[in-house]
């Protein structure tokens, strides 16, 4: 069986080098051949020298995916991948040696269509006053036994560190990630939801964790609150982008957003007036609620593509 480790990257040579270095120590599952595919999403490609300098024990390729955007680069990489299994790792991530072996073992034991595992989060630099807030925003660990069905937990499943059966989830459809989400993300959640509707099954694989390193430029409350706002928009956008759309689910999320705004809005404002600072938890809930109420707006904050990195 062949497995392709797919890494999209854009103008981040140092993090990419770290991600590739973590692959040098990978445990290779029995009867599994691994190759590495790096898709360079920079306007002027610059990843190839970094990849060539890595001491990878596997065959590798670097391809140029010129259209900027998180969905575009993922689709380009999937089209170029040759593995029966496709493993996702971002350029700002570092994988433990047992990562691939754990996911493949779980897939083989369960017959599932995709396996997901824990994602830790660390600031890529000196600790900041908002370190705990950053970690709670980016980290994902469902803390479940190996092989647990997590198909209905799709909003909490981290794409980095996951392994998919390509023919059942990715290469069986043109452009599995929706290009309308190129700049704001949630392209992974939308795909997970669509696969769920089609009867695909996801399982949890707790071994072999992945760590995401958060750039210092994002390690602040302002960026996190922007992300919470966009995440609130995602909650309503995704149901309406499914085939067929789930209007009732969208309205339910909007109602929750209205309730959250009404309840925590005054709390957040009172905290701001009393201390001069927006209280983190209440403000995060408020931003998520506002996102759900304004999901239909076209002037959404862009997190990826031209404005990203």
N, C-alpha and C positions, 0 to 999 in steps of 0.2 A: 504494500500500500504506500502511495506517495502522499506526502503532506507538504504543502507550501506555507511557509511563514511569511505573511504579507505585512510590510511596514510602509505606510505612507509618511512622507516627510516634506517639510517646506522651510528651507533656510534655517535649519537648526543643526549644524554639524556636530557640536559637542554632545547634546542629548542623543543624537543618532548614534554617535560612536559608543556611548554608554549602553544603549539598547543592543547594539550589535555585539558588544563585549559580553553581555549577559548570555548571548546565544552560544558562545564558545564553550560553555560549561553544561550545555543541555544533555540530559539523559535521553537517549534515543530509544523509543519503544521497540519491542521485538517486531520483526517483519515490517519495518517502517523506514522508508527512504525520505529524507528531509531536504528541501531546497528553500532558499530565502529569496524573496522578491521585494525590492525597495522601489516604490513609486515616488519620484521626485516631482513635487507639485509647485516648485519655484518657477517664476517666469524665465529666469536664466538658470538652467540646471546646474547644481553644484554638489550633489550627493555622491556621485560616482567615486571621487577620490577617497571619501570617508569609508565607503563600502569596500573599496579595493584594499584599504589599509587595515581592515579588520582581519583578524586571524580566524575566519569562519571555517569550521570543519565540514561545511556543506557546500554544495554548488550554489551559486547566487547569480542574480541578474539585477541590474538597475535600469528602470525605464523612466521616460519623461512623460508625465501627465500634465500637459501645459494648461489646461483649463482650471482656474483656481476654484477651490471649494471642497468641502469635506465629502460630499456625496460623489462629486465628479471624480476625485482621486480614488475613492474606494471602488467605484465602478470600473475605472480603468485598470486597477490592479487585479480585480476579480477576473476581468476579461483576459488578462495576461497570465493568470495563475494556471499551473499545470497539475496541481495536486488533486487527488480525490477528496482529500480533506484540506480545508483552508483555515489557518490559524491567524488571528488578528493580534498585532502588537503595534502600539503607537510609538512614534519616535521619542516621546518623553517618558517612556516606560522602561522598566527593567524587570526581567523575568527570573524567577528562581530556577535552579537546574531541573527540578522535577516537573516543571510546568507542562510541557507537551506530553510527557509520559502519563501524568495524572489525567489529563483530559482524554487522551486516546483510550486509556484503560476504562474510564467511565463510559465512554461511547460504546466500546466493545461489550461491556457488561450489561448495558441497558438497551442497546439498539436505538438510542435516541438520535435525533437529527442534529442536535448541537449541545455542547457542554460549556458551562460557564463556571468561573471561579472567582475568588476574592481579589479585589483591587485595593491595595493600600494607597495612602497619599502622603507625600512629604514635600515640604517647600524646598525648592532647588536653590538653596542659599541660606543665609542666616535666618534664624527664627524671627517671626514677627509677632506683634501683640495679638494678631488675629489667627495665629497658628491653629488653635483648636477649631475655630470656625471654618478654616480652609479644609482641614482634615475631614470634618463632618460633611462638608459639601461634596468632596470628590471621592471619598472612600466608599466602597461597596463590599459588604460581607454579610451574606444572609445567614451565616452560621448554621448550616444545615448538614445532615449526614450525606455522604457520598451517594449519588444516584437519585437524590430526592427530585421529584418532578417540580419544576419551577416555571412551567409554561405560562401560568397566569401571573407571574411576577415580572412581566416583561419590562415594566418601567424602571425596575431596579437592577437589571442585568447589565454588567459592564461588557461592552464589546471587546476592549483590549483584554487579552488573556483567554478569549473564547476560541473554540474550534468547531467548525461546521462541516457537515457532510455536503460537499459542494453541489452535487447533482440534485439534492432534494431541497436546497435552500437558496442557492446563489446562482449557479450557472443554468438553472432551469427556467430563467426569466431574463428578459433584456433589462440591463441596468437595475439591479435589485434595490439600490438606494435612490430615493426620490430626489431629483435635482432641484426641486422647489425648496428644499431644505439646505441647499449648499452653504448658505451664509449663517444660518442660525442653529444648525444641529437638529437632533431628534430623528435624523434619517435612520439611525439604528433602531430606535423604539418603534417607528412606523413599520419597518421591515419585520421586526419581531411580532408586532400585532397582526400583520397580514399573514405571516407564516402560521401564527396561532389559529387564525380563522380557517386556514387551509388544512388544519389537522396536524401540523408539525409538532414535535415534542422536544422540550428543552429540559435538561437535568443539571443539577449542581454538582460540581467537582471541587472539593475544598483544598486539595493538595496543589502544590506549585503555584504560589501566589505571584501576582504582578504588582509592582509598585509604580505609581505615577508620580513624577516629579513636577510640582507646580512652579512655573516661573515666578520670580519675585514680582514681576510686573502685574501678576494676577493675585498675588498673595496679600490682598487687602479687602476690606469690607465693601468698598465701592464696587469692585468687580464681582464679588460674590453676590451682592444684591442685584446687580444687573443680570447675573446668571439665574438667580431665583425668579426674577421677573420673566425672563425668557422661558424658563422651565414651566412657569404657570401658563404661558401662552401655548407651550407644547401640549399641555394636558387637554386643551380644547381643540387644537389644530389637528392632532393625530387622529382622533375619532372621525373627523370630517374628511380626512384624506384617505380613509380606508375604502376598500371596494367590497360591499357597498358601504356608504357613509353611516356613521352611528350618531345621528342627530340627538337622540335622547341622552346619550353619554356626554356629549358636548354641553347640553343644557344643564345636566347634573353638575358638571365641573364649574360652569358659570355660576350656578346657585351657591356652590361651596365657596367660590371666590368672593361673591357678594357678602356672604355671611362672615367670612374671615376678615374682609375689609371693614365691615361694620363693627366687629368685635375688637380686633387688634389695632385698627387705625387710631382710635383715641388713646389706647395704651402706648403705642409707639410715639405719638405726638406728646403725650404727657411726659414720657421719659426724656424726650428731646428737650422740652421746656425746663424740666427739673435739673437735668445734668449737663445739658449742652451737647449730648451725644445721643444718637439714635440707638435704642436698645436692640441688640443683635437679633434675639429670637423673635420679638414682636415685629421688628422691621422686616425680617426675612419672610415671615408669614404674610405680612402686608403686601410685600412686593410680589409674592406668588399669587395672592388674591387679585391684585391689580392686573397681573398678567393674564389671568383667566378671564377677566372682564374685558380685556382689550386685545384678545387673541386675533381678531379680524383686521387689526391695523396693518398697513403695508410698511410703515416706517419702523420696523422692528430693529432693535440693536443687533448689529452683525458681529458674530463671534468668530467666523471663519472666512477663508477666501482672501480677498484683497486686503481687508482690514486686520486679518489675523496674523499674529507674529510679526 
